[in-house]
């Protein structure tokens, strides 16, 4: 059996070996995780899966005339011999690429301390799988017991993962931290004369104690699937569309893809060259904050070792910042916003941390009541968004509104528009923000979109 | 002398590198069988992947990844226990086996069978000269640089060229508690080209094409091959600059041959996967023998096509792949099965048990899914449409398996007026209902084509490479989403 080193020693070995092989700059990340997943369907366990995974990623830069060549590698073989070999291979691979004048480690100041962002509760390590499976059983029973029309399900699933991330670079930065994520998901299937429907509900958090109660998850999943039964189609029309807090974050996801520094410098975003311009109504403020305690997108330092921070992306309707790592920042002659992402298998990129739309004053019910005729979207499918042009067209299902009241479920329709217009046409923002991931939004109404149906 | 059979090569590889000979495999399985289970298996994987990418005229980065690990699985009734580790040692295997067998409550031991076999496969669908990950990086860099120069020379409106090649070489070994030993070596290559075009008014559009399969990397280096791919990417980007918004509403749609077969994948294929049908959560549950498509429509899933992206000698449970007829002359006749769901439904596995990697449990998945050719002339099919749209290429798609509702985005489309192809359209989405959509097929062309080898299918968080195919078909009364009236 090969002997392995502690995380910091592995990261430092990779950096040292790549330097010795001729790299002018190196960084390395070691991600270790333990995870368990299990699904219960009706009264039976469907599967239980447990795993331990470790992966080391190395990026080597080899200085050239006015720039550097670069390559990255990853390996799940962490024996010292394998690390040595991979470090040398990384440098050899870098030598085969072209000199990029922009390539390099950040010039900004690295994180000087590692704040505790409450991303992990050590006590959760002691909770055994059986206890978590009981949560899945409770959610499944609550969903299945909610109504006789729920006679089937895809099951209720739990997941827990504990990770340790260690990152270091040849500029002298080293940092590490532990994180965890726990989830519970329930997906019942309901039957009526109109056919089968499925829907789901879930809860996800850094600490087990922050999860929603299992029976509440099951009941909410049941409520959501039952309201879809008997769904009809609507005639093709132009009407207001309300996104609920489950579907609205997808709009922020599209915004993120358009303010990503790489899309901006490549001119593959409709928001390239729009910094400082009004892109949304004054009621709209979007914030990215990697330091939010317990946040699912929080991290004490970013994928290049820079401190994470709070960034106003949209400030009262005005595009106030892109999301940048050091590379895309240099391309745009800006500074990194501490938004570098880094997986073991890729060089740094830019991405959001915790990103949300600031809530407004009105409840979803009030927004519905003020809608003469329109659609409340509760599920979206398909990938019809083009960040280059902003063209948007996706499949949708939801609830139809007539005279300010929900009259019944609708499905098999598409909603379409141009994202630039859609943002400007936001005329109501709810107070009901819901954190179901690292991107969160309250309900949002767009005053008009094209709805295609019968 | 070294064997050229991929299965035999894989068996020697895991024996020589990790000490996994017949005795070790039997010992590890024995540990999984310490409780009463219906079946247990071990899945070993060693995958090397490399890629190089070009943008702004230079190959800015290269990458190389090594992934190794083993998964131990047990099955009892409909329960599955799974444990995986990236350390391929006998000690870790026994530990994983103890975790996996914990789903069984019965203490009585299952009798073990000695693992033996050469791992040789009855056929090799992807014979190659050189592992794609062993092709020198300089050749890959050279290809991308040539593509960049060529693309920029095609049209002055080409603003950005992004191109990448990805090579993968996967070695797998599967040992089952029935004593079976299966193995495979699977090459996979892919070339992607993305063009951003910009017109005089500063309006930008994107054109994308990709190709690949389980074949030698050298096929991508053939000048005529990659040039055609670049030409297509440039053409689509420029076409989109001139496109007008797609109208919304119900209309007749002609689908072009090849990649639009993604319709079958989304609308039909997923709904016929064994797991959803065993659980009765598919819109197609219990409908075998019923008419779900127009007469003349025959849809198959075929994992045995040479060199295709979706093809496999054996699936990830060791079952040889096959051609499975899903719909014959409009009648639903088959499901796609892995071992677990086949056993629970009293059917035979169809070689569709696939997984993303050793870190994932197998599920029923598609391979290459396509509709067989009909007799109609594609030109005549277009002429038959008074008013509608002609959809030639697609972006992504998605289906709700339970309700049967599907959607996909059209990346190249034209309006049809009085049987003639008119202006290009952008931003179109097609939506429909799986069990209904193929009953709307009114014409089937004789021009079956398979896609270029770019499909990746996602299910339960697992991605696997797949293929699709279609002849030109006409669909009557499909809902099209767009922004125009």
Interface residues (C-beta under 8 A of the other chain):
Chain A: X1 X41 X44 X45 X46 X47 X48 X49 X50 X51 X52 X53 X54 X55 X70 X71 X72 X73 X74 X75 X76 X77 X82 X86 X89 X90 X93 X94 X96 X97 X98 X99 X100 X103 X152 X153 X154 X189 X195 X196 X197 X198 X228 X231 X236 X266 X267 X268 X345 X346 X347 X379 X381 X382 X383 X384 X386 X388 X389 X391 X392 X393 X394 X395 X397 X411 X412 X413 X414 X415 X416 X417 X418 X450 X451 X452 X453 X454
Chain B: X50 X52 X55 X58 X59 X60 X61 X62 X63 X64 X65 X66 X67 X68 X69 X77 X78 X79 X80 X81 X82 X83 X84 X85 X86 X89 X91 X99 X102 X103 X137 X138 X141 X159 X160 X162 X196 X198 X203 X204 X205 X206 X246 X248 X249 X250 X279 X280 X281 X283 X285 X359 X361 X395 X396 X397 X398 X399 X400 X401 X402 X403 X404 X405 X406 X407 X408 X409 X426 X427 X428 X429 X431 X432 X433 X479 X480 X481 X482 X483 X484
